[in-house]
Amino acid sequence: MKLKLLILAALALPAACSGGSGSSSSATPTPQPSSAIAFPLFAGSSVLASHAYTQKISAQSNGELNDVLTRSSGTYTGHEVTAGTLAVMPALEAWLHDLSVHPPAGYSVAASGSSVEAVRTRMRQMGVDFGVFQNTVDGKQHGVVVLAVDPSLLDQKAGPVLGMIGKFKLLPQSLRDPIDAQTKKQTGFTVTELTQPDTPIGAAIDSIDLLRSYGGRGLILIDATKQ
């Protein structure tokens, strides 16, 4: 099962009014979503969406997020949280850097080294940065990926291919491969990566409509625990 963010249809319900007798009633406001992941968000950010998921990873599964997490085959459960912030992207990148130097209490950096930095460098050019952390919960390893997203830059860089994602999914593999090869050459990423929410760039694309509506930058937290 692909890791898929469930975008909330609406953040608030409008008041419902009844006429005739002059009396009126108000609908119960939609509760503000809260983070289900015990990991700090950037100060002042607001949770926009949060949901639980279950994902099965096979030996054949690939993608940058799986590669970075080095997750073995099995079934994973966790949560995905999308938050909005008006902070500029350099501030979010500095925040992620500080987290990597000083992880939250009980956490350690789970992915580092040249291969991870190579992915981060390519993602920053697209308006996405990330860090990977881990701790132990009830005797099980618990991983958390934290992404910072600039939807405007992501739109600018990935815009030419965003509109083709829906049609791309319907193409046979023989037609997908040359498109992926050409897109990789031109942009440094493939259309397939955009369609896989278990990659950093895919997770950012998956939340871009929500972040566009918010009007600022975004934070995406994805945690996972192997069952």
BELSULRA-V121925 format. One record per residue. N is the residue number from 1. RES is the residue in one small letter. PHI is phi in whole degrees, 0 to 359 (NA if undefined). Layout:
{{N;RES;PHI} {N;RES;PHI}}
This chain:
{{1;m;NA} {2;k;290} {3;l;287} {4;k;226} {5;l;288} {6;l;263} {7;i;287} {8;l;295} {9;a;293} {10;a;206} {11;l;270} {12;a;206} {13;l;263} {14;p;291} {15;a;294} {16;a;257} {17;c;243} {18;s;242} {19;g;257} {20;g;90} {21;s;277} {22;g;91} {23;s;277} {24;s;217} {25;s;221} {26;s;248} {27;a;289} {28;t;291} {29;p;299} {30;t;293} {31;p;300} {32;q;293} {33;p;300} {34;s;231} {35;s;284} {36;a;265} {37;i;250} {38;a;281} {39;f;215} {40;p;292} {41;l;264} {42;f;300} {43;a;304} {44;g;86} {45;s;284} {46;s;239} {47;v;288} {48;l;258} {49;a;203} {50;s;205} {51;h;204} {52;a;267} {53;y;213} {54;t;228} {55;q;224} {56;k;258} {57;i;257} {58;s;256} {59;a;298} {60;q;269} {61;s;296} {62;n;219} {63;g;126} {64;e;301} {65;l;293} {66;n;297} {67;d;296} {68;v;295} {69;l;282} {70;t;47} {71;r;281} {72;s;277} {73;s;299} {74;g;149} {75;t;257} {76;y;242} {77;t;239} {78;g;179} {79;h;222} {80;e;234} {81;v;233} {82;t;245} {83;a;234} {84;g;245} {85;t;212} {86;l;267} {87;a;294} {88;v;283} {89;m;301} {90;p;303} {91;a;292} {92;l;289} {93;e;296} {94;a;294} {95;w;297} {96;l;297} {97;h;297} {98;d;295} {99;l;296} {100;s;290} {101;v;276} {102;h;231} {103;p;299} {104;p;302} {105;a;307} {106;g;91} {107;y;257} {108;s;224} {109;v;288} {110;a;263} {111;a;217} {112;s;206} {113;g;108} {114;s;296} {115;s;293} {116;v;293} {117;e;295} {118;a;296} {119;v;295} {120;r;298} {121;t;300} {122;r;292} {123;m;290} {124;r;299} {125;q;295} {126;m;264} {127;g;91} {128;v;227} {129;d;227} {130;f;205} {131;g;220} {132;v;234} {133;f;228} {134;q;211} {135;n;211} {136;t;242} {137;v;235} {138;d;53} {139;g;82} {140;k;245} {141;q;290} {142;h;236} {143;g;253} {144;v;227} {145;v;256} {146;v;243} {147;l;245} {148;a;250} {149;v;229} {150;d;256} {151;p;297} {152;s;294} {153;l;292} {154;l;297} {155;d;299} {156;q;297} {157;k;279} {158;a;258} {159;g;311} {160;p;301} {161;v;251} {162;l;299} {163;g;290} {164;m;263} {165;i;299} {166;g;300} {167;k;291} {168;f;300} {169;k;296} {170;l;272} {171;l;281} {172;p;292} {173;q;303} {174;s;298} {175;l;269} {176;r;291} {177;d;302} {178;p;294} {179;i;294} {180;d;300} {181;a;297} {182;q;292} {183;t;295} {184;k;299} {185;k;294} {186;q;275} {187;t;240} {188;g;91} {189;f;220} {190;t;255} {191;v;295} {192;t;302} {193;e;298} {194;l;293} {195;t;269} {196;q;248} {197;p;293} {198;d;264} {199;t;242} {200;p;304} {201;i;290} {202;g;293} {203;a;296} {204;a;294} {205;i;299} {206;d;296} {207;s;255} {208;i;294} {209;d;297} {210;l;296} {211;l;288} {212;r;300} {213;s;296} {214;y;293} {215;g;92} {216;g;226} {217;r;267} {218;g;230} {219;l;237} {220;i;235} {221;l;248} {222;i;231} {223;d;247} {224;a;205} {225;t;227} {226;k;285} {227;q;271}}
